[in-house]
Amino acid sequence: MNAQHTELKAQMKSMQDNMRKKLTRLSLQSSKSMECLKKQEEKAKSIFRFAEMCRKLETEEEKILPFYASSLTEYEENDIKQALYESPGHELADVCIHFSKRKKCLEFLI
């Protein structure tokens, strides 16, 4: 009986030591995670501060149009405009007609 008691006591001590190690490791990992999150929070705050400072320095046009002017040359822009006004080719027109028929059919079914 006494041997069984000491064996159970040893098992319990072993489990307690194991749990203490796990708790210590968990605490250390938690601390590291908190430090990392604090660094990320500081980065995010500084990014927001820089964005606010940049916003104050923007011109009125940049505030309205947040994207930069086109980087295309005048020749490229003219090509794009010309392509928009061209009549579609035969194959493209057939695809568009086929698509519009399908769309109408789907709208009818819905």
Secondary structure, 3 states (H helix, E strand, C coil): CHHHHHHHHHHHHHHHHHHHHHHHHHHHHHHHHHHHHHHHHHHHHHHHHHHHHHHHHCCHHHHHCCCCCCCCCHHHHHHHHHHHHCCCCHHHHHHHHHHHHHHHHHHHHC
